[in-house]
Amino acid sequence: MAVPKSIGVIELSSIGIGYKAQDEMLKAASVEVLIARTICSGKYIIVLGGSVSDVEAAIDTGLKQADEAVIDSLTLANVHESVFPALGQSVALSADEVDALGVIETFSGTSVLAAADAAAKAARVTLFRIHIAMALGGKGLCLMTGSVANVRAGVQAGVAEARKRGLLVSEIVIPRPSKELFGDYL
């Protein structure tokens, strides 16, 4: 499958219902599973990619299947291309790319994707990690780098998205972080 244009997410309170919803979603549309797994505090998350119309159809199907088990959901059309490698945790930075550090932390894995997409669209930042729920107590975490001004702008845009959803935990901009903070990514 080509690089998806859209992302859809459903976060569920039930693992069993998550499997059922995922099966129906995959049967309903031509989508790619980006993440589908149990997450902290006994929840299940499904992240799909594909064309806008296919992702919308799959998410609609999943929402109908999951009904009251839905905790949060999201469909993002025309997702910024930097979201995909950061979500796959496949971004490696060179030492000269490391500048300011921006961090957005949310109460759900779903909301951090909306925040990351907004940040990447608003500013010239490099998203280098989007961490969804595992080992975070169900939270989401987005890390980005760039110039101080761009990181501030990106964090502000992402924070606005998380606040709209009522799920912001924290926002941090570190203008001159130590290189050791980026040790896992260099």
Buried (B, 14 or more C-beta within 10 A) or exposed (E): EEEBBBBBBBBBBBBEBBBBBBEBBBEBBEBBBBBBBBBBEEBBBBBBBBBBEBBBBBBBBBBEBBEEBBBBBBBBBEBBEBBBBBBEEEBEBEEEBBBBBBBBBBBBBBBBBBBBBBBBBBBEBBBBBBBBBBEBEBBBBBBBBBBBEBBBBBBBBBBBBBBEBEBBBEBEBBEEBEEEBBEEBE
